[in-house]
Amino acid sequence: MSREDDIKKLISTHNKRLQELEQKKASYGISADPSIPIEIKDIEAETQILRIELELLRGNFDDTELRKISFFLLGRGTLQGDMVEDKVQYLTRAVAEGSKIETLTEYIREFRPTISPDSLEVRPTISPDNLKITSPQKSPTQIEFVNRVSEIQYITNPLCPPYLLMSAPGGYGKTKLLETLKFQFEQQGWLCISIKLNRKNTYSLQELTRIILREITDEISERQTIETPAQCGSAIATQILGRLGRDKSNCILLIDEAETLGVDIAKQLLDGIIPTLNNGLKVSASFETFRMIIAGRYIADWQRITHEIRPDLIPLGPFTFPVVQESVRCYAEKEEIIINAETRRGIASHLMYLTGGHPGCIARILKRYEPGVTADLFLLGEGGDNHYETVIRPVIEEIRNGIPRQLRKTFDTLSVVRYFNPRLLQYFAKTGLIVWSKSEHELSDQLTQTYLVTREKGFLQDGVIRRMLAIRLRRTNPKRFIRICEEAVAFYEESLQNPKVIRPDVIAVELLFQTLQLLSLEASGRKQKMFTRLSDILEMLTNVHDFDDIKQVFFDFLNKDWEFQFNFNYLLRDGTYDHEHPFTEFKQKIEDFR
């Protein structure tokens, strides 16, 4: 008999004994033997440990993961036993002895989201009225996105800057990321003060301070003086010091939905409360580090309003295809929906193209899936139109409303291109695609000041909202979308003809991307036309530039461009989406050229 079978048998035996004891306790009332509640408590504790052990086994935690859990919870990375079953049993018992079983439960739920929280319940409960057994209701399925790994690694690194702003439109996973970070910091022994504001409310400095204080302690004096930012920071520091001690020397403040504070309160928070708070903590010998993460919609420009501290910015972008595909798999497993690999791949690819990788839209649409429905029927044609109108379009409009009014149409136009510079802005202004009376450099500055546009590789880029705006334009005004693509092609072709142009490899890839977008609106012959276009661009690179010198750079840049690869394989697919083809043949043609 396996260890799993042993545990199931033990749990069943314990549950039967619990029911007997509960019935005795209910029958005798206050006359019940005092040993009964003691035995009930012991059996409940033992049953919980067994259930946790069972879920660890079911979660297929490998040796490395088990040692990591042991390190976090027990302070040591070694486990007794040769087999995984032995190590799981040892770990569960050791954690229980250290009174950290609830923390272990949270770990399992966090890192194995497919495990239902209900399976970790101690036992069925007995109604005091009729002693009938009732089962806990199943909680609504939460879609877990297996992403933000790089952000989590960066933020939890001891060398990470202490003050961070996390800026993104709605639905990009800020709240989930903060919850994950809170869990990880708590595992490392940090005091975590986490608040989530209500976007429908407005907050004064004093109200914000009291919300933070209530997360630290229940004993708050309403007569406490918190009129100035310095007094607010000092009051918070005093309460935190009361919580710090031998087991906790680090503190992190997490604020979600912070955009509701407005610029004035945000400035007082960053210039007044936080510096005073940090200085107030330094008086304690047990204090080591204070950190802050503020998350909100379009709060990136808060970097400029503070003079006392300089928070670093973490912009959250859309998801990549592999992340969406894995999320579809996890969701199907969690809901116990049987979807074969081909259908999962089809659903993930359609979702990626339909939403541009927007996490919130993907989650909402995925919850609509009915078992047995094909990916095409679910997400193409009328199905796709319905999802766009009811889920995607409202999100896009909300995103557009977050862009400064005078720049919205400019962002709409620039959403079609991925890499641009002042010269392209000037070119688009001359063609009438962009309405701008000042210099292209001033427009460039205006765009970067929104923090949606960044400078990278010598170009300006918008990696946050571009795809959503492009989806809107492609659907609502396809003629304008085509015109922008055609003008972009003309600009990049002219640029590539210049032997002194900077980064011809980037320009060549963007030229291919614009060609792909144009072909996406054609009914047939896409693949052949795309391969022909590649030959033309390679000839262009050879005639104007030393292709032997830039061939590898061009190839490497294209090979790392996941967005181009996804769109290439999706738009030129023959049947169900294939994550490797026909891009593999495309790369081979580049390798074989000359």
C-alpha positions as CSV (number, residue, x, y, z in Angstrom):
1,M,0.0,0.0,0.0
2,S,1.4,3.5,-0.9
3,R,1.8,6.3,1.5
4,E,-1.2,8.1,-0.2
5,D,-3.4,5.1,0.5
6,D,-2.2,5.0,4.1
7,I,-3.1,8.6,4.6
8,K,-6.5,8.3,3.0
9,K,-7.3,5.4,5.3
10,L,-6.1,7.2,8.4
11,I,-8.1,10.3,7.5
12,S,-11.2,8.2,7.0
13,T,-10.7,6.5,10.4
14,H,-10.1,9.9,12.1
15,N,-13.3,11.4,10.5
16,K,-15.4,8.5,11.8
17,R,-13.9,8.9,15.3
18,L,-14.6,12.7,15.1
19,Q,-18.2,12.1,14.3
20,E,-18.6,9.7,17.2
21,L,-17.0,12.3,19.6
22,E,-19.1,15.2,18.2
23,Q,-22.3,13.2,18.8
24,K,-21.2,12.3,22.3
25,K,-20.4,15.9,23.0
26,A,-23.7,17.1,21.7
27,S,-25.7,14.4,23.6
28,Y,-24.1,15.0,27.0
29,G,-23.8,18.8,26.7
30,I,-22.0,20.3,29.7
31,S,-21.9,16.9,31.4
32,A,-19.6,15.5,28.7
33,D,-16.3,13.9,29.7
34,P,-13.6,16.7,29.7
35,S,-11.4,14.3,27.7
36,I,-13.8,14.5,24.7
37,P,-13.0,18.0,23.5
38,I,-9.3,17.4,24.1
39,E,-9.4,14.3,21.9
40,I,-11.4,16.2,19.3
41,K,-8.7,18.9,19.2
42,D,-5.9,16.3,18.9
43,I,-7.6,14.4,16.1
44,E,-8.4,17.6,14.2
45,A,-4.7,18.7,14.4
46,E,-3.5,15.2,13.3
47,T,-6.1,15.2,10.4
48,Q,-4.9,18.6,9.2
49,I,-1.3,17.4,9.2
50,L,-2.3,14.3,7.2
51,R,-4.3,16.3,4.7
52,I,-1.4,18.7,4.2
53,E,1.0,15.8,3.7
54,L,-1.4,14.3,1.2
55,E,-1.6,17.5,-0.8
56,L,2.2,17.8,-0.9
57,L,2.3,14.3,-2.4
58,R,-0.5,15.1,-4.9
59,G,1.3,18.3,-5.8
60,N,4.3,16.4,-7.1
61,F,6.8,18.7,-5.3
62,D,10.3,17.8,-6.3
63,D,13.3,17.5,-4.0
64,T,14.4,21.1,-4.8
65,E,11.0,22.6,-4.0
66,L,10.8,20.6,-0.8
67,R,14.2,21.8,0.4
68,K,13.2,25.4,-0.5
69,I,10.0,25.1,1.6
70,S,12.1,23.7,4.4
71,F,14.5,26.6,4.2
72,F,11.7,29.2,4.3
73,L,9.7,27.6,7.1
74,L,12.4,25.8,9.2
75,G,15.5,27.7,8.4
76,R,17.3,24.6,7.0
77,G,17.4,23.1,3.6
78,T,18.0,19.4,4.5
79,L,15.3,16.8,4.9
80,Q,15.5,13.3,6.4
81,G,14.6,10.3,4.3
82,D,15.7,8.8,1.0
83,M,12.3,8.8,-0.9
84,V,10.2,11.8,-1.6
85,E,7.4,10.3,0.5
86,D,9.7,10.1,3.5
87,K,10.9,13.7,3.0
88,V,7.3,15.0,2.7
89,Q,6.3,13.2,5.9
90,Y,9.3,14.6,7.7
91,L,8.7,18.1,6.4
92,T,5.0,18.1,7.4
93,R,5.7,16.9,10.9
94,A,8.6,19.3,11.4
95,V,6.5,22.3,10.2
96,A,3.6,21.2,12.4
97,E,5.9,21.1,15.5
98,G,7.0,24.6,14.6
99,S,3.3,25.8,14.5
100,K,3.7,26.9,10.9
101,I,1.2,24.5,9.3
102,E,-1.0,27.4,8.1
103,T,1.9,28.9,6.4
104,L,2.7,25.6,4.7
105,T,-1.0,25.5,3.5
106,E,-0.6,29.0,2.0
107,Y,2.6,27.8,0.2
108,I,0.8,24.9,-1.4
109,R,-2.1,27.0,-2.5
110,E,0.3,29.6,-4.0
111,F,2.6,27.4,-5.9
112,R,0.1,24.6,-6.8
113,P,-3.0,26.7,-7.7
114,T,-4.6,23.6,-9.2
115,I,-5.0,22.2,-5.7
116,S,-8.4,23.2,-4.4
117,P,-8.3,25.0,-1.0
118,D,-11.3,22.8,0.0
119,S,-9.1,19.7,0.0
120,L,-7.0,21.3,2.8
121,E,-10.0,21.6,5.1
122,V,-9.7,19.6,8.3
123,R,-12.9,17.7,8.1
124,P,-16.6,17.8,7.3
125,T,-18.5,19.9,9.9
126,I,-21.4,18.6,12.0
127,S,-24.5,20.7,12.4
128,P,-25.4,21.2,16.1
129,D,-29.1,21.0,15.2
130,N,-29.4,17.6,13.5
131,L,-25.8,16.4,13.3
132,K,-26.0,16.1,9.5
133,I,-22.7,16.2,7.7
134,T,-22.3,19.2,5.4
135,S,-19.6,19.8,2.8
136,P,-17.8,23.1,2.3
137,Q,-18.9,24.9,-0.9
138,K,-16.4,25.0,-3.8
139,S,-14.8,28.5,-4.1
140,P,-15.0,30.3,-7.5
141,T,-12.1,29.3,-9.8
142,Q,-9.3,31.9,-9.9
143,I,-7.3,31.9,-13.1
144,E,-3.6,31.8,-12.2
145,F,-1.2,33.3,-14.7
146,V,2.2,31.8,-14.5
147,N,4.1,34.9,-15.3
148,R,5.8,38.0,-13.7
149,V,8.7,35.7,-12.8
150,S,11.3,38.3,-13.7
151,E,9.4,41.0,-11.8
152,I,9.2,38.8,-8.7
153,Q,12.8,37.8,-8.8
154,Y,13.8,41.5,-9.2
155,I,11.6,42.8,-6.4
156,T,12.5,40.1,-3.9
157,N,16.3,40.5,-4.6
158,P,18.0,42.0,-1.6
159,L,19.7,44.5,-3.9
160,C,16.4,45.8,-5.3
161,P,15.8,49.5,-4.8
162,P,13.7,50.1,-1.6
163,Y,11.0,52.3,-3.2
164,L,9.0,51.0,-6.2
165,L,6.1,52.2,-8.3
166,M,4.2,49.5,-10.2
167,S,2.2,51.2,-13.0
168,A,-0.1,49.5,-15.5
169,P,-3.7,49.8,-16.8
170,G,-6.5,47.9,-15.2
171,G,-6.4,44.1,-15.6
172,Y,-2.6,43.7,-15.9
173,G,-2.3,41.7,-12.7
174,K,-1.0,44.3,-10.2
175,T,-3.2,43.0,-7.3
176,K,-2.2,39.3,-7.9
177,L,1.4,40.3,-8.1
178,L,1.2,42.2,-4.8
179,E,-0.4,39.2,-3.1
180,T,2.3,36.9,-4.4
181,L,5.0,39.4,-3.2
182,K,3.3,39.7,0.2
183,F,3.4,35.9,0.6
184,Q,7.0,35.7,-0.4
185,F,8.1,38.5,1.9
186,E,6.2,37.0,4.8
187,Q,8.0,33.7,4.2
188,Q,11.2,35.5,4.6
189,G,10.1,36.9,8.0
190,W,9.2,40.5,6.9
191,L,6.5,42.5,8.6
192,C,4.1,43.1,5.7
193,I,1.6,46.0,5.9
194,S,-0.7,45.6,2.9
195,I,-3.6,47.9,2.1
196,K,-5.9,48.1,-0.9
197,L,-7.7,51.4,-1.5
198,N,-11.2,51.8,-3.0
199,R,-11.1,53.5,-6.4
200,K,-14.6,54.9,-5.8
201,N,-13.4,56.8,-2.8
202,T,-11.2,59.8,-2.1
203,Y,-8.7,59.9,0.8
204,S,-7.2,62.6,2.9
205,L,-3.8,62.3,4.3
206,Q,-5.2,61.5,7.7
207,E,-7.6,58.8,6.3
208,L,-4.8,57.1,4.5
209,T,-2.7,57.2,7.6
210,R,-5.4,55.6,9.7
211,I,-6.0,52.8,7.1
212,I,-2.3,52.0,7.4
213,L,-2.3,52.1,11.2
214,R,-5.3,49.8,11.4
215,E,-3.3,47.2,9.4
216,I,-0.6,47.3,12.1
217,T,-2.7,47.5,15.3
218,D,-6.3,47.5,16.6
219,E,-5.4,50.1,19.2
220,I,-5.6,53.5,17.5
221,S,-6.4,56.7,19.3
222,E,-8.7,58.9,17.4
223,R,-7.1,61.9,19.3
224,Q,-3.7,61.1,18.0
225,T,-2.2,64.1,16.2
226,I,-1.7,63.2,12.6
227,E,-2.2,66.6,10.8
228,T,1.1,66.9,8.9
229,P,2.9,64.3,6.7
230,A,5.7,64.2,9.3
231,Q,3.3,63.5,12.1
232,C,1.6,60.8,10.0
233,G,5.0,59.1,9.2
234,S,6.0,59.3,12.8
235,A,2.8,57.7,14.1
236,I,3.2,54.8,11.6
237,A,6.8,54.3,12.6
238,T,5.9,54.1,16.3
239,Q,3.3,51.3,15.6
240,I,5.7,49.4,13.4
241,L,8.4,49.5,16.0
242,G,5.9,47.9,18.4
243,R,5.7,44.9,16.0
244,L,9.4,44.5,15.3
245,G,11.5,42.3,17.4
246,R,13.9,39.4,17.3
247,D,11.9,37.5,14.7
248,K,11.1,40.5,12.5
249,S,13.6,43.2,11.6
250,N,12.4,44.2,8.1
251,C,9.2,45.9,7.1
252,I,7.5,46.5,3.7
253,L,4.5,48.7,2.9
254,L,2.3,47.6,0.0
255,I,-0.4,50.0,-1.4
256,D,-2.8,48.8,-4.1
257,E,-5.2,50.9,-6.3
258,A,-3.1,53.9,-5.3
259,E,-4.2,56.1,-8.3
260,T,-7.3,57.0,-6.2
261,L,-5.0,59.1,-3.9
262,G,-4.4,61.8,-6.6
263,V,-1.1,63.7,-7.2
264,D,-1.4,66.0,-4.1
265,I,-1.8,63.2,-1.5
266,A,0.8,61.1,-3.4
267,K,3.3,63.9,-3.1
268,Q,2.7,64.2,0.6
269,L,3.0,60.4,1.0
270,L,6.3,60.2,-0.9
271,D,7.9,63.5,0.3
272,G,6.6,63.5,3.8
273,I,5.3,60.2,5.3
274,I,7.7,57.7,3.8
275,P,11.0,59.6,4.6
276,T,9.8,60.4,8.2
277,L,8.6,56.8,8.6
278,N,12.0,55.4,7.5
279,N,13.9,57.7,9.7
280,G,11.7,56.9,12.7
281,L,12.4,53.2,12.3
282,K,16.2,53.7,12.3
283,V,16.1,54.5,16.1
284,S,15.6,50.9,16.8
285,A,18.6,48.6,17.0
286,S,16.4,45.6,15.8
287,F,15.4,47.4,12.6
288,E,17.2,46.6,9.4
289,T,15.2,47.5,6.2
290,F,12.1,49.4,5.2
291,R,10.7,49.0,1.7
292,M,7.6,50.3,-0.1
293,I,5.7,49.2,-3.2
294,I,2.9,51.4,-4.6
295,A,0.7,49.9,-7.4
296,G,-1.8,51.8,-9.5
297,R,-3.1,52.8,-12.9
298,Y,-0.9,55.3,-14.7
299,I,1.1,56.4,-11.7
300,A,4.5,56.3,-13.4
301,D,4.7,60.1,-13.5
302,W,4.8,60.1,-9.7
303,Q,8.5,59.6,-10.1
304,R,8.7,63.3,-11.0
305,I,6.6,64.7,-8.2
306,T,8.9,63.7,-5.3
307,H,12.1,65.3,-4.3
308,E,12.8,63.4,-1.1
309,I,12.9,59.9,-2.5
310,R,13.3,58.6,-6.0
311,P,11.1,55.5,-6.5
312,D,12.0,53.1,-9.3
313,L,9.4,52.2,-11.9
314,I,8.2,48.8,-12.7
315,P,5.8,49.0,-15.7
316,L,3.7,45.8,-16.2
317,G,3.2,44.8,-19.8
318,P,0.9,42.3,-21.5
319,F,1.6,38.5,-21.4
320,T,3.5,36.4,-23.9
321,F,2.0,33.4,-25.7
322,P,3.7,30.6,-23.6
323,V,2.3,32.2,-20.5
324,V,-1.2,32.3,-21.9
325,Q,-0.9,28.7,-23.1
326,E,0.2,27.5,-19.7
327,S,-2.6,29.5,-18.0
328,V,-5.2,27.8,-20.3
329,R,-3.8,24.4,-19.3
330,C,-3.9,25.2,-15.6
331,Y,-7.5,26.6,-15.8
332,A,-8.7,23.4,-17.6
333,E,-7.0,21.2,-15.0
334,K,-8.4,23.3,-12.1
335,E,-11.9,23.1,-13.5
336,E,-11.5,19.5,-14.4
337,I,-12.3,20.2,-18.1
338,I,-10.8,17.8,-20.5
339,I,-9.2,19.8,-23.4
340,N,-6.7,18.1,-25.6
341,A,-3.4,19.7,-26.4
342,E,-4.4,20.9,-29.9
343,T,-7.5,22.6,-28.6
344,R,-5.6,24.2,-25.8
345,R,-3.1,25.5,-28.2
346,G,-5.9,26.9,-30.4
347,I,-7.6,28.6,-27.6
348,A,-4.4,30.2,-26.3
349,S,-3.4,31.4,-29.7
350,H,-6.8,32.9,-30.5
351,L,-6.9,34.6,-27.1
352,M,-3.4,36.0,-27.6
353,Y,-4.3,37.5,-30.9
354,L,-7.8,38.7,-29.9
355,T,-6.7,40.4,-26.7
356,G,-3.0,41.3,-27.4
357,G,-2.1,39.4,-24.2
358,H,-4.1,41.6,-21.8
359,P,-4.3,39.4,-18.6
360,G,-7.7,40.6,-17.4
361,C,-9.4,40.1,-20.8
362,I,-7.9,36.7,-21.2
363,A,-9.2,35.6,-17.7
364,R,-12.7,36.9,-18.3
365,I,-13.1,35.3,-21.8
366,L,-11.5,32.0,-20.6
367,K,-14.2,31.7,-17.9
368,R,-16.8,31.6,-20.6
369,Y,-15.5,28.5,-22.2
370,E,-17.9,25.5,-22.4
371,P,-16.5,22.0,-22.5
372,G,-16.5,20.4,-26.0
373,V,-16.6,23.7,-27.9
374,T,-13.9,24.1,-30.5
375,A,-11.4,26.9,-30.3
376,D,-12.5,28.4,-33.6
377,L,-16.2,28.4,-32.6
378,F,-15.4,29.8,-29.2
379,L,-13.1,32.7,-30.3
380,L,-13.5,33.3,-34.1
381,G,-16.4,34.8,-36.1
382,E,-19.5,35.8,-34.0
383,G,-17.9,34.4,-30.9
384,G,-14.8,36.6,-31.3
385,D,-17.0,39.6,-32.1
386,N,-19.1,39.1,-29.0
387,H,-16.0,38.8,-26.8
388,Y,-14.6,42.0,-28.3
389,E,-17.7,44.0,-27.7
390,T,-18.5,42.8,-24.2
391,V,-15.0,42.3,-22.7
392,I,-12.2,43.8,-24.8
393,R,-13.6,47.1,-26.1
394,P,-14.6,48.4,-22.7
395,V,-11.1,47.7,-21.4
396,I,-9.5,49.5,-24.4
397,E,-11.7,52.5,-23.9
398,E,-10.7,52.6,-20.3
399,I,-7.1,52.4,-21.4
400,R,-7.5,55.2,-23.9
401,N,-9.1,57.4,-21.2
402,G,-5.9,57.1,-19.2
403,I,-3.9,58.7,-22.0
404,P,-3.7,62.5,-22.0
405,R,-6.4,63.7,-24.3
406,Q,-4.1,65.7,-26.6
407,L,-2.1,62.5,-27.3
408,R,-4.8,59.9,-27.7
409,K,-5.0,60.0,-31.5
410,T,-1.2,60.0,-31.7
411,F,-1.0,56.9,-29.6
412,D,-3.7,55.3,-31.8
413,T,-1.6,55.9,-34.9
414,L,1.7,54.9,-33.3
415,S,0.1,51.6,-32.0
416,V,0.6,50.2,-35.4
417,V,4.4,50.5,-35.2
418,R,6.7,48.9,-32.6
419,Y,10.0,50.9,-33.1
420,F,10.0,54.6,-34.0
421,N,12.1,57.7,-33.7
422,P,11.8,61.4,-34.2
423,R,12.3,61.0,-37.9
424,L,9.3,58.7,-38.1
425,L,7.2,61.2,-36.1
426,Q,8.3,63.9,-38.5
427,Y,7.4,61.6,-41.5
428,F,4.0,60.8,-40.1
429,A,3.3,64.5,-39.4
430,K,4.1,65.3,-43.0
431,T,1.8,62.6,-44.3
432,G,-1.0,63.9,-42.0
433,L,-1.2,60.7,-39.9
434,I,-0.2,62.7,-36.9
435,V,-1.4,66.2,-36.1
436,W,1.4,68.1,-34.4
437,S,2.4,71.7,-34.9
438,K,5.6,71.7,-32.9
439,S,8.9,69.8,-33.5
440,E,9.1,66.1,-33.6
441,H,11.6,66.2,-30.7
442,E,9.0,68.0,-28.5
443,L,6.5,65.3,-29.4
444,S,9.0,62.7,-28.5
445,D,9.5,64.3,-25.1
446,Q,5.7,64.5,-24.6
447,L,5.3,60.8,-25.4
448,T,8.1,59.6,-23.0
449,Q,6.7,61.8,-20.2
450,T,3.6,59.6,-20.2
451,Y,5.9,56.7,-19.2
452,L,4.0,54.5,-21.7
453,V,6.8,55.1,-24.2
454,T,10.3,54.2,-23.4
455,R,13.7,54.6,-25.1
456,E,15.4,51.3,-26.0
457,K,17.9,50.2,-28.7
458,G,18.0,53.8,-30.0
459,F,14.2,53.8,-30.6
460,L,11.1,54.8,-28.9
461,Q,8.7,52.0,-27.9
462,D,5.4,51.5,-26.2
463,G,5.3,48.0,-24.7
464,V,2.3,48.5,-22.4
465,I,-0.9,49.5,-24.3
466,R,0.2,49.4,-28.0
467,R,-1.3,46.1,-28.9
468,M,-4.7,46.9,-27.4
469,L,-4.9,50.2,-29.3
470,A,-3.8,48.4,-32.5
471,I,-6.6,45.8,-32.1
472,R,-9.1,48.6,-31.7
473,L,-7.9,50.4,-34.8
474,R,-7.7,47.2,-36.9
475,R,-11.3,46.5,-36.1
476,T,-12.9,50.0,-36.1
477,N,-11.0,51.6,-39.0
478,P,-9.2,49.0,-41.1
479,K,-8.6,51.5,-43.9
480,R,-6.6,53.8,-41.7
481,F,-4.8,50.8,-40.2
482,I,-3.7,49.7,-43.7
483,R,-2.6,53.3,-44.6
484,I,-0.4,53.5,-41.5
485,C,1.2,50.2,-42.2
486,E,1.8,51.2,-45.8
487,E,3.4,54.5,-44.8
488,A,5.5,52.7,-42.2
489,V,6.7,50.3,-44.8
490,A,7.7,53.3,-47.1
491,F,9.6,54.9,-44.2
492,Y,11.4,51.8,-43.1
493,E,12.3,50.9,-46.7
494,E,13.8,54.4,-47.2
495,S,15.7,54.1,-43.9
496,L,17.1,50.7,-44.9
497,Q,18.4,52.2,-48.2
498,N,20.6,54.6,-46.1
499,P,24.1,53.0,-45.5
500,K,24.5,55.2,-42.4
501,V,21.3,54.2,-40.7
502,I,21.5,53.1,-37.1
503,R,20.5,49.5,-36.3
504,P,19.6,48.2,-39.8
505,D,18.8,44.8,-38.2
506,V,16.0,46.4,-36.1
507,I,14.6,48.3,-39.1
508,A,14.6,45.2,-41.2
509,V,12.6,43.2,-38.6
510,E,10.1,46.1,-38.2
511,L,9.7,46.2,-42.0
512,L,8.9,42.5,-41.9
513,F,6.4,43.0,-39.1
514,Q,4.6,45.8,-41.0
515,T,4.4,43.5,-44.1
516,L,3.0,40.8,-41.9
517,Q,0.3,43.2,-40.5
518,L,-0.7,44.1,-44.1
519,L,-0.9,40.5,-45.1
520,S,-3.1,39.7,-42.1
521,L,-6.0,41.5,-43.9
522,E,-5.6,39.5,-47.1
523,A,-7.6,36.4,-47.7
524,S,-5.0,34.1,-49.4
525,G,-1.4,33.7,-50.4
526,R,0.0,35.2,-47.2
527,K,2.8,32.7,-46.7
528,Q,4.2,32.9,-50.2
529,K,4.1,36.7,-50.2
530,M,5.8,36.8,-46.8
531,F,8.7,34.6,-48.0
532,T,9.0,36.6,-51.2
533,R,9.2,39.8,-49.1
534,L,11.9,38.3,-47.0
535,S,14.0,37.8,-50.1
536,D,13.5,41.4,-51.1
537,I,14.6,42.7,-47.6
538,L,17.6,40.4,-47.5
539,E,18.7,41.7,-50.9
540,M,18.3,45.2,-49.7
541,L,20.5,44.5,-46.7
542,T,23.1,43.0,-48.9
543,N,23.2,45.8,-51.5
544,V,23.3,48.7,-49.0
545,H,25.0,47.1,-45.9
546,D,27.6,44.4,-45.3
547,F,25.2,41.6,-44.7
548,D,27.9,39.2,-43.6
549,D,28.6,41.6,-40.7
550,I,25.0,42.1,-39.6
551,K,23.5,38.7,-40.6
552,Q,24.1,37.2,-37.2
553,V,22.9,40.3,-35.4
554,F,19.8,40.4,-37.6
555,F,19.2,36.7,-37.1
556,D,19.6,36.9,-33.3
557,F,17.3,39.9,-33.0
558,L,14.6,38.2,-35.0
559,N,15.0,35.0,-33.0
560,K,14.4,36.9,-29.8
561,D,11.4,38.8,-31.1
562,W,8.6,36.6,-29.6
563,E,5.8,38.9,-30.8
564,F,6.9,38.7,-34.4
565,Q,7.3,34.9,-34.1
566,F,3.8,34.5,-32.6
567,N,2.1,36.7,-35.2
568,F,4.1,35.0,-38.0
569,N,3.0,31.5,-36.9
570,Y,-0.5,32.6,-36.1
571,L,-1.3,34.5,-39.3
572,L,0.5,32.1,-41.6
573,R,-0.8,28.9,-39.9
574,D,-2.1,26.0,-41.8
575,G,-4.9,24.7,-39.6
576,T,-4.2,24.7,-35.9
577,Y,-1.6,27.1,-34.5
578,D,1.9,25.6,-34.2
579,H,4.4,27.5,-32.0
580,E,7.3,26.5,-34.2
581,H,6.1,26.6,-37.7
582,P,6.3,28.2,-40.3
583,F,8.8,30.4,-38.5
584,T,11.4,27.6,-38.4
585,E,11.3,27.5,-42.3
586,F,11.5,31.3,-42.3
587,K,14.7,31.2,-40.2
588,Q,16.2,28.5,-42.5
589,K,15.7,30.7,-45.5
590,I,17.7,33.4,-43.7
591,E,20.4,30.9,-42.9
592,D,20.6,29.7,-46.5
593,F,20.7,33.1,-48.0
594,R,23.9,33.6,-50.0
